[in-house]
Amino acid sequence: MRNLRTALLTVLATGLAATALAQVPAAAAPAPAPAQPKFLSAGQLPASHTPWTAGPVRKGVPTEGSVCTTGIAPAAGTRHRDFRTELDTNARQTITVAPTTAKAKALAAELRSALETCLDRLKEQDPGLEGEAFHQGRINVEEGAHVYSIDTSYPEVGSTDIGLYSVGRDGRTVTVVEWGQMGELDGAPLEGFKKTTRTAVAKLH
């Protein structure tokens, strides 16, 4: 009888332990990291006489160039990618993921303001510079994108340069696309750049 009682107690204890283990919730699997915003590929840049070459995606803000928007985007949450052709045409895309949608909206507004005042600031720094700047319109994609052109020249040396710029936002993510080459606005692929801007914002997420 004692052996039977001991066996029953053992079975009962084992069953209770199994039940208790079954009631303990399994540890939740870690949430997957959010997908990084996607960059433009070389084939999505405006058409050029020679093929575009895409550089690697780099963390942080660019160390040089981007004269109109330098110092605005934070290094944290920012990545960039440079593009070039064999005919001195270059481009760049910068992407910043802000902590909140409100901060992303504020960043986009600050970047737009920097582009709108860029030519005036450049003229203050270099009185010999001449040029024209235009807002080339809004593109209806995600939270919207705005396109700008800045045409500059140095009459004394006869050089002219044209730059196309855009700022777009999708939620917490802001992107800036820059394109530049020697020449004037009449020779710039404005419609192609607008298409590139639409693609850049649409493929962020």
C-alpha positions in Angstrom: 0.0 0.0 0.0 2.9 2.4 0.8 4.5 1.7 -2.5 1.2 2.3 -4.3 0.7 5.6 -2.4 4.2 6.7 -3.3 3.7 5.9 -6.9 0.4 7.8 -7.0 2.0 10.9 -5.4 4.9 10.8 -7.9 2.5 10.6 -10.8 0.4 13.5 -9.3 3.5 15.6 -8.8 4.7 15.0 -12.3 1.3 15.9 -13.7 1.1 19.2 -11.7 4.6 20.1 -12.9 3.8 19.5 -16.5 0.6 21.6 -16.1 2.5 24.4 -14.5 5.1 24.4 -17.3 2.3 24.4 -19.9 0.8 27.5 -18.3 4.0 29.5 -18.5 3.8 31.7 -21.6 6.6 31.1 -24.1 9.1 34.0 -24.4 8.0 36.3 -27.2 10.2 36.3 -30.3 12.1 39.6 -30.8 10.3 41.9 -33.2 12.1 42.1 -36.6 14.0 45.4 -37.2 12.1 47.8 -39.4 13.2 47.7 -43.0 15.7 50.5 -44.0 14.4 52.9 -46.6 15.4 52.0 -50.1 17.7 54.2 -52.3 17.5 55.0 -56.0 19.4 52.8 -58.3 21.7 54.1 -61.1 19.0 53.3 -63.7 16.4 55.5 -62.0 18.4 58.7 -62.5 17.5 61.1 -65.3 18.7 59.9 -68.7 22.3 60.9 -69.5 24.7 60.7 -72.5 26.8 58.2 -70.5 25.6 55.6 -68.0 25.2 56.5 -64.3 27.4 54.7 -61.8 26.0 54.3 -58.2 28.3 54.5 -55.2 27.8 52.6 -52.0 25.2 53.7 -49.4 27.1 55.4 -46.6 26.0 56.2 -43.0 25.8 59.8 -41.8 25.6 63.1 -43.7 27.9 63.8 -46.7 31.3 65.3 -45.8 31.3 67.6 -48.8 29.0 69.0 -51.4 25.3 69.6 -50.8 26.2 73.3 -50.3 22.5 74.4 -50.0 21.6 72.0 -47.2 24.8 71.3 -45.3 24.3 71.2 -41.5 20.5 70.7 -41.6 19.9 66.9 -41.5 21.2 65.2 -38.3 24.0 62.6 -38.7 21.9 60.1 -36.6 19.4 58.3 -38.8 20.9 59.7 -42.0 22.5 57.8 -45.0 23.5 59.0 -48.4 24.5 57.7 -51.8 26.4 59.4 -54.6 26.1 58.9 -58.4 28.2 60.0 -61.3 28.6 59.8 -65.0 31.7 60.1 -67.3 30.6 63.6 -68.4 30.9 65.5 -65.1 27.3 65.0 -64.2 26.7 64.0 -60.6 23.8 63.3 -58.3 23.2 62.4 -54.7 20.4 61.1 -52.6 20.2 61.6 -48.8 17.7 59.9 -46.6 16.9 60.7 -43.0 14.6 58.7 -40.7 13.4 61.1 -38.0 12.3 59.9 -34.5 8.8 61.2 -35.0 6.6 62.2 -37.9 6.4 65.8 -36.5 10.2 66.0 -36.5 10.3 64.7 -40.1 7.8 67.3 -41.2 9.9 70.0 -39.5 13.1 68.7 -41.2 11.4 68.7 -44.6 10.2 72.3 -44.1 13.7 73.4 -43.0 15.3 71.7 -46.0 12.9 73.4 -48.4 13.6 76.8 -46.9 17.3 76.2 -47.3 16.9 75.5 -51.0 14.6 78.5 -51.5 17.2 80.8 -49.9 20.3 79.1 -51.2 21.1 81.3 -54.2 20.8 84.5 -52.1 23.2 83.0 -49.6 25.7 82.0 -52.3 25.6 85.5 -53.8 26.4 87.0 -50.4 29.4 84.7 -50.1 30.5 85.4 -53.6 29.5 88.8 -55.1 30.7 87.8 -58.6 28.1 85.0 -58.8 24.9 85.5 -60.8 22.0 83.2 -61.3 18.3 82.3 -61.1 16.4 80.0 -58.8 12.9 78.6 -59.2 10.4 76.4 -57.4 9.6 73.9 -60.1 6.4 72.6 -58.5 5.0 70.0 -56.1 4.8 66.3 -56.8 1.9 64.3 -55.4 3.6 61.3 -54.0 3.2 60.1 -50.3 3.3 63.2 -48.2 4.6 65.2 -51.1 7.8 66.4 -52.7 9.0 69.8 -54.0 11.4 70.4 -56.9 13.8 73.4 -57.3 16.3 74.6 -59.8 19.3 76.8 -59.2 21.1 78.2 -62.3 24.5 79.9 -61.5 27.1 81.6 -63.6 30.4 83.5 -63.4 30.3 86.0 -66.2 34.0 86.9 -65.8 35.0 83.4 -66.7 32.0 82.3 -68.8 31.1 79.2 -66.7 27.6 78.1 -66.0 26.2 75.4 -63.8 22.7 74.0 -63.2 21.5 72.2 -60.2 18.2 70.4 -59.6 17.0 69.6 -56.1 14.0 68.0 -54.5 12.8 67.3 -50.9 10.2 64.6 -50.3 8.7 62.9 -47.3 7.0 59.6 -46.5 5.9 59.5 -42.8 9.0 59.8 -40.6 11.4 59.5 -43.6 12.7 62.5 -45.5 14.8 62.4 -48.7 16.7 65.0 -50.7 17.8 64.3 -54.3 20.4 66.5 -55.9 21.5 66.6 -59.6 24.1 68.9 -61.2 26.2 69.5 -64.3 27.7 72.3 -66.3 25.2 74.1 -68.5 21.9 75.9 -68.2 18.4 75.1 -67.2 17.3 74.7 -70.8 19.6 71.7 -71.1 18.7 70.1 -67.8 16.4 67.0 -67.8 13.8 68.7 -65.6 10.9 66.2 -66.4 13.3 63.3 -65.9 14.3 64.7 -62.6 10.7 65.0 -61.5 10.2 61.4 -62.4 13.3 60.4 -60.4 12.0 62.4 -57.4 8.6 60.6 -57.6 10.4 57.2 -57.7 12.7 58.2 -54.8 9.9 59.0 -52.5 7.6 56.1 -53.6 10.3 53.5 -52.9 11.4 54.7 -49.5 9.0 52.2 -47.8 
